[in-house]
Each structure stands twice: as C-alpha cells, then as structure tokens.
Amino acid sequence: MQKTSLHFDYIILGAGLSGLMLAKSLVSDPYFSDKSILLIDKSEKNKNDRTWCFWSENSHNWDAVISKQWNKIRFKGSAFDAEIPLKEYSYNKIEGINFYNSVFEILRASKQVTFKTENFQDLTETKQGVEVTTDQNTYTASKVFSSILPPKRLKNQKAFPVLQQHFIGWEVKTQESVFNPEVATFMDFSIKQNGNTRFMYVLPTAKNQALVEYTLFSEHLLPKAEYEAAIEDYMEGLGASQYEVTAVEQGSIPMTAYPFEQHNTKSLLHIGTAGGWTRGSTGYTFSYTVKRTAELIRFLKRESDFRKLSLNDRYRWYDKLFLDVLYRNNDQGAALFTQMFKKNAIAKIFKFLDGTSTLKEDLQIIWSLPKKEFIKSFWGLK
C-alpha cells in the first residue's frame, strides 16, 4: 500500500487518559480553535478496558461519567483499622468506556480532530516539526504529544529505582451480601505480604457486587495464578461461597521518580506515564493528569519550545525519598501507609498525594512516617 503524507498542527499519540484529556482540553479552549489535531491509537476505544478512581472536593467536570461515589473509605493494617469519613471529599469511580464515549462525543462535535485507528511505528524530527509513521500512513505535524513509553526506557537506566504497581481485579457478583456499598476499601493490608507491599482494594457498588483487586508495589510481576489465588482467598474470607466473575482488569504502572521530561524536544512532548504524569510514589493517575493537562494548556499559550516545560517540583523529591525507602524495604509498605493514615487527617493525606498541600502539611506527613529509614534515604539521596 502506498503511504500518503498528511499535515496537522498537533498529533497526539495514544487515546488513553492523557491523550483524550489533552484533546478535549484543546478543542474546548477557543484559543486553539484554528488548530487541526490528529489522534492516533491502535484501539477504537469502544471497550470498558479499565477503571479510574480519584478523590475530589467537587467533581462537576466529570459528574456525567462518574459511575459511583463513596463518602467513606476503609483502611486496614495490623495496627490500624478504620472506616474514615471523607467529609468534604468524595472518592469517585469512572468506567473507561464512559470516559471514552463522553470525550469522543466532544471531539466529534468540534470538527478539529481526526481519529485514526492505526499502529504507531516511528517518529522522526525535522526542521519543520515531526514526522510520524504508522502501519498505514505517514503524517507530519508542528508539534507531537506522545503517551507511548518505550519499553526499554526505564530498563536501560540504573540511576532511579523502579517499582511496579501491578494488579489483577475481578468484578464479582456474589450469592451472599458480603459488601458494604457505602464504603470503599482503600487499602487492606491484612493479607500475607510475602516480603512485598501487597494489599486488597475493593470498590463495592452493591451488597453483592464489587471490584476486588489484588495490588502490589514491588519490583517484579507475579504469575497470573498467584493474583487469582489471592483474590479467591480474600473472597472466601469475606464469606462469599459462590460468585460470578463478570469482568477482569489487569495492569502494571511504573512507580519511579525518573525525569521523563529529559526526552522532550522542541517539538516533541511526552505525556501521561511516558511524561511523568503518574504520581511516582503511589501510581495515582487521574487527578495528576487533570493537573498536568491544565499546566500544559497554559504553557502552550505562552511558549512553543517543549524543553522549557518543567515538572521538577518538590513532590518529585518526596517521590524519590518514598520510593528509595520502599525499594530498599519492600516489605515495609504496610507499616508506612498505616502510619500515614493513622496519624493524619484524610484531607491532608489527599492534598499531599495530589500535590496541592502546603510545605507545612508536607512536613507533618513526612514526620509522621517511620523516621529511621527516611533519614537514611534522605542522606543517601542528598
């Protein structure tokens, strides 16, 4: 097949969370009304392939796609077990398919966006911008935003520790009423740790229905059967003798303070996980993507050289500190998070994890954690 060349102002590689949120923000802002945008993804985004959760004081921008909200969360560790009222906050769940459908409806109405279901192959920078090659065409653009993380990028470096937040989650429907649909289990560390940081994450939508997820913060992934066996054991402990698995989700998110922005160029910007838009110490993505997208939109209105966009704030340093401790003592994650939730108000924790806290609040959080290992990491990193 002969390949054709088409030019756009912006090309966005990847129609995941960051790519779609950026496209939505661009077409929703009159400043960019004259920009043509090409969105490329290998998938048509017509399946419910994942779930995003985030906490918020108000969620009006996303109310239409929030499928469930909780006003209480449960944290369970060996020394602390509590149902925590969120007060002015809510914990919100968004199904992937609802997010995709909502954003694509806006993109189709804008007439600025062309969506191509093609496999990305390569990109080359030119004097005019960037040339992008897929399995079907070659496109050019003045600017390219890429959410594609080269698989060897983190493997080929040794300066920054990399853990994985890896999980398998089952949507289950039980015969018995074993869930409280008003309380989301944020972290349940009562399960065997086996030398790692392991917890159960439960999002109930009815007394007999929930997403039950087995999650680890560790360096290496497990055989699939080990995740499944852990979920089965947990369901048995809840008293669920019979249940149906209606859906499965699986993922692995790199947890690192690696400076992804060093790979940005004048015309190429990495976004999403590939750009450091995932909070390194927790893997939380949705709220951070909202924050980073807004920063990028403001940047595009005043600058054209992507090398000038910096993400190196004090939270990067906190992530380095926390990840160094967790990397050296991977079995201590339960103790670290238990101290955090036991000794701090939930609003302060949420602000710290979202990167919106004050320096005083940051120091209060850090001071509440086990000090010996953090001091060791502090001097080691310094």
LOTORLO-969120 format. One record per residue (C-alpha): y, x, z; residue in three letters. Coordinates in steps of 0.001 Angstrom, whole numbers, padded with zeros to 6 digits, always signed. Layout:
REM LOTORLO-969120
YXZALA;...
***
This chain:
REM LOTORLO-969120
+000000+000000+000000MET;+003414+001377-000939GLN;+005689+001620+002064LYS;+009233+000289+001922THR;+012242+001523+003879SER;+014486-000908+005742LEU;+017511-000063+007875HIS;+018622-001649+011162PHE;+021287-000871+013720ASP;+018743-000850+016548TYR;+014949-000551+016608ILE;+013079-001473+019789ILE;+009529-000109+020016LEU;+007407-002357+022208GLY;+007830-006038+023024ALA;+006874-005768+026664GLY;+009098-006428+029649LEU;+011723-003761+028937SER;+011813-004254+025166GLY;+012169-008027+025340LEU;+014675-007929+028183MET;+016800-005462+026219LEU;+016593-007544+023025ALA;+017537-010696+024984LYS;+020497-008918+026605SER;+021760-007613+023261LEU;+021699-010978+021458VAL;+023190-012744+024499SER;+026260-010497+024556ASP;+028975-011218+021936PRO;+029834-007504+021884TYR;+026633-006852+019888PHE;+026833-009901+017619SER;+027131-007743+014484ASP;+024050-005625+015266LYS;+020756-006007+013411SER;+017687-005453+015591ILE;+014079-004710+014654LEU;+011461-005345+017342LEU;+008025-003807+016734ILE;+004830-004452+018704ASP;+001129-004297+017877LYS;+000622-007682+019558SER;+002046-011086+018687GLU;+002690-011641+022423LYS;+001009-015035+022348ASN;-001400-014480+025256LYS;-000982-014591+029003ASN;-001886-010920+029437ASP;-000143-010136+032721ARG;+001894-011329+035712THR;+005222-010076+037061TRP;+006435-010653+040603CYS;+009785-009910+042173PHE;+011833-010884+045206TRP;+015357-012232+044924SER;+018142-013912+046838GLU;+018736-016100+043797ASN;+016783-016182+040557SER;+018811-018535+038398HIS;+018428-016349+035300ASN;+014656-016746+035458TRP;+014158-020128+037148ASP;+012822-021680+033942ALA;+009908-019237+033735VAL;+009061-018836+037428ILE;+005681-020488+037961SER;+005540-020146+041757LYS;+007797-019130+044647GLN;+006871-018175+048198TRP;+009205-018150+051197ASN;+006729-016240+053385LYS;+004656-013136+052818ILE;+001802-011728+054865ARG;+001423-008067+055696PHE;-001808-006961+057341LYS;-002506-003482+058699GLY;-004587-002175+061585SER;-001594-002140+063937ALA;+000469-004976+062497PHE;-000496-008377+061113ASP;+002261-010901+060484ALA;+003467-013744+058311GLU;+007059-012783+057543ILE;+009671-015448+056673PRO;+011794-014233+053769LEU;+014857-016188+054943LYS;+017455-015858+052152GLU;+014889-014320+049798TYR;+012008-015740+047786SER;+009022-013993+046238TYR;+008657-015116+042635ASN;+005834-015097+040106LYS;+006283-015111+036330ILE;+003373-015543+033926GLU;+003544-013230+030936GLY;+003179-015985+028344ILE;+006058-017990+029827ASN;+008309-014940+029745PHE;+007339-014133+026139TYR;+007883-017703+024926ASN;+011245-018011+026675SER;+012636-014742+025295VAL;+011296-015245+021766PHE;+012942-018675+021643GLU;+016291-016973+022310ILE;+015594-014181+019790LEU;+014634-016594+017010ARG;+017807-018603+017561ALA;+020020-015511+017310SER;+019039-014583+013721LYS;+019844-010955+014572GLN;+016266-009989+015354VAL;+013375-009220+013031THR;+009974-009072+014751PHE;+007134-007116+013160LYS;+003531-007072+014380THR;+002663-003537+013326GLU;+001180-000409+014857ASN;+003685+002324+015627PHE;+002648+005716+014265GLN;+005514+008201+014455ASP;+009260+008713+014551LEU;+011492+011433+013128THR;+015116+012074+013938GLU;+017525+012596+011049THR;+021232+013329+010741LYS;+021838+009604+010273GLN;+019635+008414+013151GLY;+015894+007868+013473VAL;+013090+007112+011023GLU;+010202+005035+012399VAL;+006818+004853+010688THR;+004250+002126+011315THR;+000899+001426+009681ASP;+002694-000806+007173GLN;+006271+000376+006664ASN;+008938+002981+007261THR;+012173+001865+008907TYR;+015417+003630+009762THR;+017940+002907+012487ALA;+021080+004328+014002SER;+019504+004030+017454LYS;+015933+003616+018694VAL;+014778+002363+022099PHE;+011133+003254+022796SER;+008937+001898+025591SER;+005934+003863+024304ILE;+004805+006539+026761LEU;+002921+009370+025015PRO;-000407+009679+026898PRO;-000133+013458+027331LYS;+003448+013495+028608ARG;+002512+013292+032278LEU;-000818+015112+031921LYS;+000807+018196+030412ASN;+003192+018787+033340GLN;+002428+020061+036826LYS;+005861+020045+038469ALA;+005757+016385+039559PHE;+002796+014716+041300PRO;+001473+011622+039548VAL;-000393+008839+041285LEU;-001584+005664+039592GLN;-001074+002128+040793GLN;-004291+000723+039359HIS;-005805-002689+039863PHE;-008038-005485+038719ILE;-007020-009046+039560GLY;-009036-012247+039330TRP;-007570-015719+039015GLU;-010080-017678+041066VAL;-010778-021332+041748LYS;-012842-021868+044895THR;-015001-024716+046140GLN;-013582-024415+049669GLU;-009929-024495+050756SER;-009540-020822+051713VAL;-005915-020064+050737PHE;-002520-020978+052138ASN;-000371-021695+049060PRO;+002825-021248+051099GLU;+002150-017578+051952VAL;+001685-014677+049526ALA;-000350-011775+050872THR;+001849-008818+050001PHE;-000451-006085+051306MET;-003733-006448+053180ASP;-004938-003023+054327PHE;-007849-004411+056370SER;-010281-003333+053632ILE;-012016+000078+053591LYS;-009610+002822+052496GLN;-012257+005387+051448ASN;-009771+008243+051531GLY;-007151+006452+049414ASN;-004381+003888+049744THR;-006158+000582+048999ARG;-005071-002996+049644PHE;-005625-006590+048576MET;-002793-008576+047009TYR;-003163-012373+046987VAL;-000916-014898+045241LEU;-002156-018409+046111PRO;-000978-021380+044074THR;-003182-023998+045773ALA;-005591-024183+048701LYS;-008442-023403+046331ASN;-006679-021280+043699GLN;-005133-017798+043712ALA;-004736-014449+042002LEU;-006759-011969+044087VAL;-006082-008356+043207GLU;-007649-005113+044396TYR;-004996-002384+044160THR;-004976+001362+044773LEU;-002277+004018+044888PHE;-004344+007087+044030SER;-004714+009872+041508GLU;-007864+008674+039757HIS;-009110+005326+038475LEU;-012399+003777+039603LEU;-015391+002431+037682PRO;-014768-001230+036864LYS;-017687-002326+039026ALA;-016047-000864+042150GLU;-012918-003016+041789TYR;-015061-006091+041182GLU;-017314-005402+044171ALA;-014252-005077+046421ALA;-012896-008449+045256ILE;-016298-010068+045787GLU;-016482-008682+049339ASP;-012980-009930+050070TYR;-013733-013407+048761MET;-016821-013539+050948GLU;-014712-012537+053950GLY;-012334-015426+053206LEU;-015262-017839+053351GLY;-015450-018595+049633ALA;-019141-019181+048951SER;-018655-020380+045376GLN;-015786-019747+043000TYR;-014950-019533+039325GLU;-013067-016608+037784VAL;-010677-018258+035312THR;-008766-015163+034170ALA;-008755-011390+034650VAL;-005913-008891+034544GLU;-006202-005126+034734GLN;-003632-002347+034690GLY;-002586+001154+035664SER;+001054+002107+036290ILE;+002063+005758+036760PRO;+003843+006434+040052MET;+005981+009549+039701THR;+009487+010949+040046ALA;+009122+012739+036705TYR;+012514+012903+034885PRO;+011602+010885+031798PHE;+015209+010921+030606GLU;+014908+014592+029631GLN;+013147+013371+026474HIS;+016105+011241+025407ASN;+018167+012493+022480THR;+021463+011455+020962LYS;+019805+008589+019064SER;+016507+008007+020906LEU;+016324+006405+024355LEU;+013135+005798+026308HIS;+012991+002537+028255ILE;+010525+000835+030581GLY;+007922+003014+032264THR;+008435+005596+029490ALA;+012078+005881+030546GLY;+011597+005930+034314GLY;+012429+002250+034759TRP;+009492+001704+037132THR;+010176+002480+040796ARG;+008185+005669+041236GLY;+007116+005145+044837SER;+005923+001542+044518THR;+005310+000737+040843GLY;+007576-002319+041038TYR;+008978-003014+037608THR;+010657-006394+037103PHE;+013717-006020+039335SER;+014200-002411+038304TYR;+014064-003396+034635THR;+016740-006042+035196VAL;+018919-003405+036894LYS;+018361-000689+034270ARG;+018907-003089+031365THR;+022293-004123+032751ALA;+023242-000450+033171GLU;+022185+000265+029575LEU;+024233-002623+028165ILE;+027314-001325+029976ARG;+026599+002189+028694PHE;+026267+001035+025057LEU;+029757-000460+025211LYS;+031381+002876+026023ARG;+029035+005672+024810GLU;+026877+006497+021780SER;+025035+009640+022936ASP;+021922+008666+024908PHE;+021777+012114+026537ARG;+024709+011045+028710LYS;+022789+008209+030361LEU;+021572+009457+033756SER;+019135+007742+036108LEU;+019137+010508+038697ASN;+020310+008661+041821ASP;+019345+009155+045454ARG;+016365+006805+045062TYR;+014768+009369+042749ARG;+014882+011778+045689TRP;+013345+009170+048024TYR;+010560+008628+045497ASP;+009919+012379+045322LYS;+009683+012518+049101LEU;+007417+009494+049476PHE;+005137+010451+046601LEU;+004756+014002+047891ASP;+003596+012627+051239VAL;+001269+010106+049606LEU;-000098+012669+047150TYR;-000934+015163+049906ARG;-002217+012472+052297ASN;-003525+009707+050082ASN;-005411+008138+052981ASP;-002159+007615+054942GLN;-000603+004943+052732GLY;-001695+002121+055021ALA;-000037+003796+058017ALA;+003174+004492+056089LEU;+003613+000926+054827PHE;+002575-000540+058199THR;+005330+001410+059948GLN;+007848+000312+057334MET;+007060-003402+057665PHE;+006584-003327+061432LYS;+009873-001602+062250LYS;+012313-003003+059672ASN;+013733-006395+058707ALA;+012312-007676+055444ILE;+015761-007957+053812ALA;+016400-004278+054493LYS;+012998-003336+053007ILE;+013628-005375+049854PHE;+017054-003801+049357LYS;+015588-000323+049844PHE;+012789-000953+047341LEU;+015256-002456+044837ASP;+017687+000451+045111GLY;+020545-001715+046419THR;+020602-000556+050059SER;+023334+001402+051798THR;+022834+005022+052807LEU;+022741+003933+056462LYS;+019949+001439+055689GLU;+018059+004097+053735ASP;+018138+006495+056672LEU;+016974+003748+059045GLN;+013985+003028+056778ILE;+013064+006691+056372ILE;+013471+007374+060096TRP;+011036+004528+060899SER;+008220+006259+058984LEU;+005830+008904+060404PRO;+008118+011921+060676LYS;+005818+014958+060636LYS;+004663+014651+057016GLU;+008089+013597+055727PHE;+009715+016615+057337ILE;+007059+018813+055762LYS;+007738+017259+052347SER;+011492+017480+052832PHE;+011405+021230+053358TRP;+008814+021708+050641GLY;+010875+019832+048049LEU;+014108+021430+049188LYS;
***
